[in-house]
Amino acid sequence: MRNTSLPSVILVTFFALALPTAFQISALAQPGGPIGNMFQGPPPPGAISVMGRAFFEAGEAGFGHSFMLLAAVDQPDLRQELGLTDTEINSIQLVRTQMLMNAPQYAQRFNTMTEEDQQSIQADLVRDLGRISQSLNTALPQERKDRLDKLVFQALNGLDSPFTTLSSMEVLNLSEEQRRTMQGIFDDIRPERMSQLETLLSMGEKVTAAGGPHGLSPEEIRELQRTQETIEVQAFETARKLSERLRQHLTPEQLELEKQLVASRPSFLPSMSRRPGRSGENVSEDSYAPGADSWRPGRDVPVDIQAPRPGSFPRPE
């Protein structure tokens, strides 16, 4: 198996911390992409959906923190912001190596997967991602963990993000009572998030099965674009309802802390839109953009495996 950028790291970017389009999911599965390299060819039917659900579940449990640490090995700004020592970087690199060693095993299981196998493979993948998180967590002192909590919250753009999780809110110093209350809120909103994810994964499966956008008809591409835009609007509306409910249970001090953290967001982080509009050519004026442009899925992914940006795949006349 060709050893390119870590499959798990890139997948987490899209499945746990981002809102992928079907075309970006497909690009990951093409030759040169992390999923394509993992399988040394097109992934079998159902594999993308199983991985997407697993990474989503792991993201809910806090795998965004692990992604941040894994990415820090190759990102000097991130390493400096977290204050990682050489010893800590070596520990993270060891975990990355172990992740790569597991990839062929999962590729083989996916290649022989039946419909009945999907749940067990998903459960095993979630378990292994949890073990990775535990290994990374034990490698850091509390000071580094506190910095990590802060950076994850800032990377997700605070509570207004469609990707906010209870674990990403730890930087707000939640009480046990607040955690219990907010866990109930996240449980209430979860079916909406899962429905949106399943639609995206189904679209990704369709584009991948066609060999990429070039295998689709103009009308099929238009239909996928329309569906993607609908899901994006729904995701931001879900995020709006979620953030409103969460803020009702925060103290004035916690609400002020949230504002301060978002306002002091490091400039090296890719900016994330506060509202839908990322899938089009134009950036919404309401986007949170500390840099020159608003964040779009695929940014900061290595060029050789980068998914096409919105608008870069063929658009029918």
Buried (B, 14 or more C-beta within 10 A) or exposed (E): EEEBBBBBBBBBBBBBBBBBBBBBBBBBBBEBBBBBBBBEEBBBEBBBBBBBBBBBBBBBBBBBBBBBBBBBBEBEEBBEBBEBEEEBBEBBEEBBEEBBEBBEEBBEBBEEBEEEBBEEBBEBBBEBBBEBBEBBBEBBEEEBBEBBBBBBBBBBBBBBBBBBBBBBBBBBEBEEEBEEBBEEBBEEBEEBBEEBBBBBBBBBBBBBBBEBBEEBEEEBBEBBBEBBBEBBBBBBBBBBBBBEBBEEBBEEEBEEBBEEBBEEBBEBBBBBBBBBBBBBEEBBEEBBBBEEEBBBBBBEBEEEBBBBBBEEBEEEE
